[in-house]
Amino acid sequence: MYDKYMPSEPNNFNSILEIATRRMLSALGGYYIWKYLELSINLNNPIGKEGVDRNLKILNLYNAFFWQIRVSTYKSFVADLAIFFDKSGYENTFSLKKLLDSTRDKLSISEIDKMRKEIEKIKKTHGVKISFIRELRDADVAHQEIDTKARHLLYENIESLFVAVQEILNLISHKHDRSINSWNHIGEDINHQMEWILENLERGEKARLEEIDKKPLY
């Protein structure tokens, strides 16, 4: 029987893997931007009250922009994580099933079944967290509940889901062509860039005010 998800082109696996990887890297970047902005105004931040006050002064000056960034990055990583762990996608959308099926150009059915079981084991380990991210997606991203309820999002839980995603994708790619990817640098890169952005905005505002003071009154 013809399987519509069997690879029809030699690069089908690479195409699907690239779609998944790009989407998850975008989600991970969005998460770390969102996390940076959340922590930057949190008094529990190691930078202390003085540092938080400084950040608030910068962010409030561009409040409309940074508020939208916080909303958009939150929705991005919540939606993408939930999509990754969905059991199946629509006909022409990504799913783990399609990615696994596309490995048939090199792997046997028994090898794919073994991978599937390993992936289910990983997902089961993170079952509670996966259910939580789906709840966030359904209540606050894909839809909007009217009577909202408080949901406590833990950074370590979200980050462990991204680790699980990387583990699953690397499991599949390594079995297929012995390739793996590492995303460990992304959080640090985002933090450095966010710090530069706030520093440059602060310097730019000082320079703008100095230029105004230097302008003749008439």
Order of alpha helices (4+ residues) and beta strands (2+ residues): alpha-alpha-alpha-alpha-alpha-alpha-alpha-alpha
